[in-house]
Amino acid sequence: MSGVVIWFTGLPSSGKSTLAGLTRSRLGDLERGSCVLDGDVVRQLIAPKLRYSDGDRAEFYLALASLAAELARQGLIVLVAATAHLREYRRQARQLAPHFVEVWVTTPLSECRKRDNKGLYARGDADADATKLPGASTPYEEPEAAEVRASGGHDAAAVERIVSILRQNALQSAVT
């Protein structure tokens, strides 16, 4: 039985990792293995030499999407918390995955700046070329048709919608 990739996208510090963690904690009754792939953590593990140029980002997001798809093909529910600021990155991830759910974590830029414990926005303000931060010094392309839209990282209704989608997916997989 194939798994699914659930990709949490949104501005840096929007609550993607928080929402992915809350979702994972709700998955126990689905009797499926799951894992969270946090984009920042995975980048350090598999591609520490990549920077934030357009080419490096494209390479990283393709590697992340490929890893997530492979884990999903082995039956896992893979929760990916990664900005993936271009629609093309998310389109590629959708194409690679056996099943794919896009979750758009919508948090106003002003709130993301307040939450920024890594200092990304401050560095971006000081030197716009330093990180090319999505939503600040480089565009963030909003999803056109995300299956779930979440208001920040603590949106319980969004978590329940994701779980509902997963249950429907599990039922459909059992029938086919």
Disulfide bonds with the S-S distance in Angstrom:
none
